Amino acid sequence: VKPEVAQLRAVDWSGRAVRILDQTLLPGEVRFLDLLSPEEVAEAIRGLRVRGAPAIGVAAALGVALAGERSSEAALTDSVMRAIESLGSTRPTAVNLSWALGRMRGVVESFVGKHGGARDRAPEMKQALLGEALLIMEEDRALCSKIGENGEPLLEDGHTVLTHCNAGALATAGMGTALAVVYAAVEKGKRIKVIADETRPLLQGARLTAWELVSRDIEVTVICDSAAAWLMKQRRVDCVLIGADRVARNGDLANKVGSYSLAIAAREHQIPFYSACPHSTIDLSLANGSGIQVEERGEEELRVLGSRVVVPDGAGVYNPAFDVVPHAYVSAIITDRGVVRPPYEGKLGG
Ligand code: MRU
């Protein structure tokens, strides 16, 4: 992987389109897609061409701005509200999506509310929508850097960090969440090694985390998900560090399926278990994790491996994409605002 690959942005605004790096093609191919309509953005989010909690929030916000740019003045409010609705239904678990869309809805409401009708101020509203989406993107970049800065002291020189899925630059508009902590530690001169769970069934760990770490010259070893507990038993892991898709007020958190098993194994072996996320991932409307909707994805993600059918006809398949880690297993939550230790209640913002 060439060094300039490290500078690539997972999601960006080209001036006329939402530009994403198509993550379904990695690590084999680096290809950017210019998405020219909110429908194309919705398809890209649903199909995981752009993925990771913060990145889908940013992509959706830009998709709403795009709906505005492309709309006639007369239909502006309707087109934008329709885009918010349809982008909001693409993936249910990461709260960053509804958080970002809520901000975009706020822009529409500020026009409709103040002037009883946005029609005569359509150009202004289009500009305000784009401005808000670009702000969400810029803020996400800054939040990632803050997370890195805040979490970096938790890693010591020589540490080996086990991570799951991809909570790196590819999952955000900036340098990542969990991996931002690794990048900040490396930047400080600490020697950090990463073990990346391959992350079945879609292999975000193997395909994406390993790719972005290799491109930044950080030592990474991919293991199959089921090897993680065994490595912990052998004391080959100093901490587990993952992202999050939604955090409830009490610290229960949803992340890629397999995170819960890691948390149990980490506790059994007295290994710290950290999650890093921006404040946009914290859902203060939820008292605990029982209210988090876990996305269930299609059977084909398990039935077919590459081009080969690996599950016999007649066998059922169940494919939850996330699980919820109870707060009691979480040693600390690293956010842009600081490092929060248990008990989490009342300390996660508001
Ligand atoms: O299904 P994905 O690939 O969107 O799942 C992503 C994750 O589970 C990440 O760990 C999470 O979004 C944190 S990203 C900074």
Residues whose N, C-alpha, C, O or C-beta is under 5 A from the ligand:
A	BS01	MRU	R51 G52 A53 H164 C165 N166 A167 G168 A171 T177 Q204 G243 A244 D245 N255 K256
